[in-house]
């Protein structure tokens, strides 16, 4: 079986969420098939700089996903004679394809929160808004595939609820790289340090985290992600008197790991998510998390066996409740129990398992093709 893996969404020089998802699965897929001469895995890229972001792999350079040539991509891929093509997005050009295809839908966030990512070109942002005015365009995209992948049971349920596809839907989750050995650190119950990692789109609701500091004297909120100057200025205006917010404006992996290892909790007051990779990454390091009480966060950070909970859940629109749940972690035994439960919960998600699910789906589709 010849499997083409769409790695064109790899972000250089630092991964974003989609980029990390693709690179994590591709690396695991290469490990999984290393001694499988019956399976060839090759990558599709649009920029040779992307090759530095994942292990060595046979590759083909094609157009960027946002190129005007994208609708004609399938005809170009036909010449490569793949059996199955996997894309970590749902927008790949498919007209005239003669191979099996797996497309990915990560979430349905932008139907209820329509502001598009700011790093998209202006014309693409306009099309993005139009696309999410109704569900039928999504149905058209997904039904072009032979199977649809998604990252969580929560999103799979929403796909079914809105009848977005008649194709089989497979859950191929996000994951975090394993942390071995776990960091040696003192208890974070008295660190009074909170970390947020993610974008600053309206649905991320970072404003509520900042307002919660009014009820958390002595705490510092670290905003680790890159941020536009205008957004930073708007958020700074919300910081309560005597509260401390550190704008890191982007942070390297090593510095981010050190920040997590010296903090009380990772926090998110997001109003919608498809998965929540920073949550799993934090738990993998033994850091408790304080999160919006919603199905996806319950799915990925729910109670461990024996009642040990790595997460505290709050009302994201109530800063006082956010603060109250965070302050539960000031108790040394509560913090220690949450910290001890966190790595086990994170281990439920692994790139190897996700790659195995993808490979099984690809082999099933290839078997049907034959």
C-alpha positions as CSV (number, residue, x, y, z in Angstrom):
1,X,0.0,0.0,0.0
2,X,1.3,3.4,-0.9
3,X,0.1,6.1,1.5
4,X,0.6,9.8,0.8
5,X,0.5,12.0,3.9
6,X,-0.4,15.6,3.4
7,X,2.2,17.5,5.4
8,X,1.6,20.9,3.7
9,X,0.1,22.3,6.9
10,X,3.4,22.0,8.8
11,X,4.2,25.4,10.2
12,X,7.8,26.7,10.1
13,X,9.7,27.3,12.3
14,X,7.3,26.4,15.1
15,X,4.3,24.2,15.1
16,X,0.8,25.4,15.6
17,X,-2.0,23.0,16.5
18,X,-2.7,21.5,13.1
19,X,1.0,21.4,12.3
20,X,1.8,19.5,15.5
21,X,-1.0,17.1,14.9
22,X,0.3,16.3,11.4
23,X,3.9,16.1,12.4
24,X,3.2,13.9,15.4
25,X,1.2,11.4,13.5
26,X,3.6,11.3,10.6
27,X,6.6,10.6,12.8
28,X,4.7,7.8,14.6
29,X,3.5,6.4,11.3
30,X,7.1,6.2,10.0
31,X,8.1,4.3,13.2
32,X,5.1,2.0,12.8
33,X,5.8,1.1,9.2
34,X,9.6,1.0,9.4
35,X,9.7,-2.8,9.1
36,X,6.6,-3.1,6.9
37,X,7.9,-3.5,3.3
38,X,4.3,-3.8,2.1
39,X,3.6,-0.1,3.1
40,X,5.2,3.0,1.6
41,X,4.6,6.3,3.4
42,X,5.5,9.5,1.5
43,X,4.9,13.1,2.4
44,X,3.4,16.0,0.4
45,X,5.0,19.3,1.2
46,X,4.7,22.8,-0.3
47,X,8.0,24.2,1.1
48,X,11.2,22.2,1.6
49,X,11.7,24.0,4.9
50,X,8.9,21.8,6.2
51,X,11.2,18.8,6.0
52,X,13.0,20.0,9.1
53,X,9.9,19.6,11.2
54,X,9.5,15.8,11.0
55,X,11.8,12.8,10.5
56,X,13.3,11.9,7.1
57,X,10.7,10.7,4.6
58,X,10.3,10.3,0.9
59,X,8.5,13.5,-0.3
60,X,6.8,15.3,-3.2
61,X,6.6,19.1,-3.5
62,X,3.2,20.3,-4.7
63,X,1.2,23.5,-4.4
64,X,0.4,25.2,-1.1
65,X,-3.1,24.4,0.3
66,X,-4.3,28.0,-0.3
67,X,-3.0,28.1,-3.9
68,X,-5.3,28.7,-6.8
69,X,-4.0,25.3,-8.1
70,X,-5.5,23.4,-5.2
71,X,-8.7,22.3,-7.0
72,X,-6.4,20.5,-9.6
73,X,-4.2,18.8,-7.0
74,X,-5.8,15.4,-7.3
75,X,-4.9,15.1,-11.0
76,X,-1.3,15.7,-10.0
77,X,-1.4,13.1,-7.2
78,X,-2.9,10.6,-9.6
79,X,0.4,10.6,-11.4
80,X,2.1,9.5,-8.2
81,X,-0.2,6.4,-8.1
82,X,-1.1,6.4,-4.4
83,X,-3.5,3.9,-2.9
84,X,-4.6,6.1,-0.1
85,X,-4.1,9.8,0.7
86,X,-4.5,11.3,4.2
87,X,-4.9,15.0,4.8
88,X,-5.1,16.6,8.3
89,X,-7.7,19.1,6.9
90,X,-10.8,18.8,4.9
91,X,-10.1,21.2,2.0
92,X,-7.8,19.2,-0.2
93,X,-8.6,19.3,-3.9
94,X,-10.1,16.1,-5.0
95,X,-11.5,16.5,-8.5
96,X,-10.8,13.5,-10.7
97,X,-9.0,11.5,-8.0
98,X,-8.4,7.7,-8.5
99,X,-7.2,6.8,-5.0
100,X,-8.9,6.4,-1.6
101,X,-9.0,9.6,0.5
102,X,-9.2,10.4,4.2
103,X,-10.0,14.0,5.2
104,X,-10.0,15.5,8.7
105,X,-12.4,17.7,10.5
106,X,-11.0,18.9,13.8
107,X,-13.9,20.9,15.2
108,X,-17.1,22.8,14.6
109,X,-16.0,25.9,16.5
110,X,-16.4,28.4,13.7
111,X,-20.1,27.8,13.3
112,X,-20.8,29.4,16.7
113,X,-17.7,31.6,16.8
114,X,-17.2,32.8,13.3
115,X,-14.1,35.0,13.6
116,X,-11.4,33.4,11.4
117,X,-7.7,33.0,12.4
118,X,-5.9,36.3,11.7
119,X,-2.9,34.7,10.0
120,X,-5.1,33.8,7.0
121,X,-5.0,36.1,3.9
122,X,-7.9,38.5,3.8
123,X,-9.7,36.9,0.8
124,X,-9.4,33.5,2.6
125,X,-10.8,35.0,5.8
126,X,-13.8,36.2,3.8
127,X,-14.4,32.8,2.2
128,X,-14.0,31.3,5.7
129,X,-16.9,33.4,7.1
130,X,-19.1,32.5,4.1
131,X,-18.3,28.9,4.4
132,X,-19.4,28.7,8.0
133,X,-22.8,30.4,7.5
134,X,-24.4,27.0,6.8
135,X,-23.5,23.3,7.2
136,X,-24.1,22.2,3.6
137,X,-20.6,23.4,2.3
138,X,-19.0,21.2,5.0
139,X,-21.1,18.3,3.9
140,X,-20.0,18.8,0.3
141,X,-16.3,18.8,1.4
142,X,-16.5,15.8,3.7
143,X,-18.6,13.6,1.4
144,X,-15.8,13.8,-1.3
145,X,-13.8,11.5,1.0
146,X,-14.0,7.8,1.5
147,X,-13.6,8.3,5.3
148,X,-13.4,11.2,7.7
149,X,-11.0,11.5,10.6
150,X,-11.6,13.7,13.7
151,X,-9.6,14.3,16.9
152,X,-12.2,13.5,19.7
153,X,-15.3,11.6,20.5
154,X,-16.9,15.0,21.3
155,X,-16.4,16.2,17.7
156,X,-17.4,12.9,16.3
157,X,-20.7,13.2,18.2
158,X,-21.2,16.7,16.8
159,X,-20.5,15.5,13.2
160,X,-23.2,12.9,13.7
161,X,-25.6,15.4,15.4
162,X,-25.4,17.8,12.4
163,X,-25.3,14.9,9.8
164,X,-22.2,16.3,8.2
165,X,-21.2,13.2,6.3
166,X,-22.4,9.8,5.3
167,X,-18.9,8.5,5.3
168,X,-17.4,6.5,8.1
169,X,-15.9,8.7,10.9
170,X,-12.8,7.6,12.7
171,X,-11.5,9.2,15.9
172,X,-7.7,9.8,15.5
173,X,-6.8,11.9,18.5
174,X,-4.3,14.5,19.1
175,X,-1.5,13.6,21.6
176,X,1.5,14.9,23.5
177,X,5.0,13.7,23.3
178,X,5.8,11.5,26.4
179,X,7.8,13.1,29.1
180,X,10.5,10.7,30.4
181,X,11.5,11.0,33.1
182,X,8.9,13.3,34.7
183,X,10.3,16.6,35.9
184,X,11.5,16.6,39.5
185,X,9.8,19.6,41.1
186,X,8.5,20.9,44.4
187,X,4.7,21.1,44.9
188,X,3.1,23.8,42.9
189,X,0.3,24.4,45.5
190,X,2.0,27.6,46.6
191,X,3.6,28.7,43.3
192,X,0.6,31.0,42.5
193,X,1.6,30.8,38.8
194,X,-0.9,30.1,36.0
195,X,-0.1,29.4,32.4
196,X,-2.3,29.9,29.3
197,X,-1.2,28.6,25.9
198,X,-3.4,29.2,22.9
199,X,-4.6,31.8,20.5
200,X,-6.4,35.0,21.5
201,X,-9.5,34.6,19.3
202,X,-12.7,35.7,21.0
203,X,-13.9,32.2,21.8
204,X,-10.7,31.5,23.7
205,X,-12.2,33.9,26.4
206,X,-8.8,34.9,27.8
207,X,-10.6,38.0,29.2
208,X,-12.2,35.8,31.9
209,X,-8.9,34.5,33.1
210,X,-7.6,38.1,33.5
211,X,-10.7,39.2,35.3
212,X,-10.4,36.2,37.7
213,X,-7.1,37.6,39.0
214,X,-9.2,40.1,41.0
215,X,-10.1,37.1,43.2
216,X,-6.6,35.6,43.1
217,X,-4.3,38.0,45.0
218,X,-0.6,37.2,44.6
219,X,-1.1,35.1,41.4
220,X,0.7,35.6,38.1
221,X,-1.0,34.7,34.8
222,X,1.5,33.8,32.1
223,X,0.2,34.3,28.5
224,X,2.7,32.2,26.6
225,X,1.5,32.5,23.0
226,X,2.4,35.0,20.4
227,X,0.1,38.0,20.4
228,X,-0.7,40.9,18.1
229,X,0.2,44.3,19.7
230,X,-3.4,45.6,19.4
231,X,-4.8,42.5,21.2
232,X,-2.1,42.8,23.9
233,X,-3.1,46.5,24.5
234,X,-6.7,45.5,24.8
235,X,-6.0,42.7,27.3
236,X,-3.6,44.9,29.3
237,X,-6.5,47.4,29.8
238,X,-8.5,44.6,31.6
239,X,-5.8,43.7,34.1
240,X,-7.1,44.4,37.7
241,X,-5.2,46.7,40.0
242,X,-2.1,45.0,41.6
243,X,-2.6,41.9,39.4
244,X,0.3,40.5,37.4
245,X,0.0,39.3,33.8
246,X,3.2,38.4,31.8
247,X,2.9,38.6,28.1
248,X,5.6,36.2,26.7
249,X,4.7,37.0,23.1
250,X,5.7,33.5,22.1
251,X,7.9,31.1,23.9
252,X,10.3,28.3,22.8
253,X,9.7,24.7,23.8
254,X,12.4,24.5,26.5
255,X,11.3,27.7,28.1
256,X,7.7,26.6,28.0
257,X,8.5,23.3,29.7
258,X,10.3,25.2,32.4
259,X,7.4,27.5,32.9
260,X,5.0,24.6,33.2
261,X,7.3,22.9,35.7
262,X,7.3,25.9,38.0
263,X,3.5,26.6,37.9
264,X,0.4,25.8,39.8
265,X,-1.8,24.9,36.8
266,X,-2.4,25.4,33.1
267,X,-5.7,27.2,32.6
268,X,-8.2,27.6,29.8
269,X,-11.5,29.4,29.9
270,X,-12.2,28.6,26.2
271,X,-15.8,28.4,25.1
272,X,-15.2,25.8,22.4
273,X,-12.5,23.3,21.5
274,X,-12.0,20.4,19.2
275,X,-9.4,18.8,21.5
276,X,-7.1,20.9,23.7
277,X,-3.6,19.9,23.0
278,X,-2.0,22.3,25.6
279,X,-4.1,20.5,28.2
280,X,-2.7,17.1,27.4
281,X,0.9,18.5,27.1
282,X,0.6,20.1,30.6
283,X,-0.8,16.9,32.2
284,X,2.0,14.9,30.6
285,X,4.4,16.9,32.7
286,X,2.4,16.3,35.9
287,X,0.8,19.8,35.9
288,X,-2.8,20.0,37.1
289,X,-5.2,21.9,34.8
290,X,-8.2,24.3,35.5
291,X,-10.6,24.3,32.6
292,X,-14.0,25.3,31.3
293,X,-16.6,22.7,32.3
294,X,-17.6,21.4,28.8
295,X,-17.7,18.0,27.2
296,X,-14.4,18.1,25.3
297,X,-12.4,19.0,28.4
298,X,-14.2,16.4,30.4
299,X,-13.3,13.9,27.7
300,X,-9.6,14.6,27.7
301,X,-9.0,15.5,31.4
302,X,-11.7,13.6,33.2
303,X,-11.5,11.9,36.5
304,X,-8.9,9.2,36.9
305,X,-9.7,5.8,38.4
306,X,-10.1,6.0,42.2
307,X,-11.5,9.5,42.0
308,X,-8.1,11.3,41.5
309,X,-8.8,14.2,39.3
310,X,-6.1,16.0,37.3
311,X,-8.5,18.8,36.5
312,X,-10.7,21.4,38.1
313,X,-13.7,22.6,36.1
314,X,-15.3,26.0,36.2
315,X,-17.9,28.3,34.7
316,X,-15.9,30.2,32.1
317,X,-18.1,33.3,32.3
318,X,-17.8,33.6,36.1
319,X,-14.4,34.9,37.1
320,X,-15.2,34.3,40.8
321,X,-15.9,30.6,40.0
322,X,-12.7,30.4,38.0
323,X,-10.8,31.7,40.9
324,X,-12.5,29.4,43.4
325,X,-11.7,26.3,41.5
326,X,-8.0,27.4,41.1
327,X,-7.8,28.1,44.8
328,X,-8.7,24.5,45.5
329,X,-5.2,23.6,44.3
330,X,-3.7,25.7,47.1
331,X,-4.3,22.7,49.3
332,X,-1.0,20.6,49.2
333,X,-2.7,17.2,49.2
334,X,-5.2,18.3,46.5
335,X,-2.5,19.7,44.3
336,X,-0.3,16.6,44.8
337,X,-3.2,14.2,43.9
338,X,-4.0,16.2,40.8
339,X,-0.4,16.3,39.8
340,X,0.0,12.5,40.3
341,X,-3.1,11.8,38.3
342,X,-2.2,14.0,35.3
343,X,0.5,11.9,33.5
344,X,-1.7,8.8,33.6
345,X,-4.6,10.8,32.0
346,X,-2.3,12.2,29.3
347,X,-1.0,8.8,28.5
348,X,-4.4,7.8,27.2
349,X,-3.4,9.8,24.1
350,X,-0.3,8.8,22.2
351,X,0.9,9.5,18.6
352,X,1.7,5.8,18.2
353,X,-1.9,4.9,19.0
354,X,-3.2,7.6,16.6
355,X,-0.9,6.5,13.9
356,X,-2.1,2.9,14.4
357,X,-5.7,4.0,14.0
358,X,-4.9,5.9,10.8
359,X,-3.0,3.0,9.4
360,X,-5.8,0.6,10.2
361,X,-8.3,2.9,8.5
362,X,-6.0,3.3,5.4
363,X,-5.5,-0.5,5.1
364,X,-9.3,-1.0,5.4
365,X,-10.0,1.4,2.6
366,X,-7.2,-0.1,0.5
367,X,-8.7,-3.6,1.0
368,X,-12.0,-2.3,-0.2
369,X,-10.4,-0.8,-3.2
370,X,-8.8,-4.1,-4.2
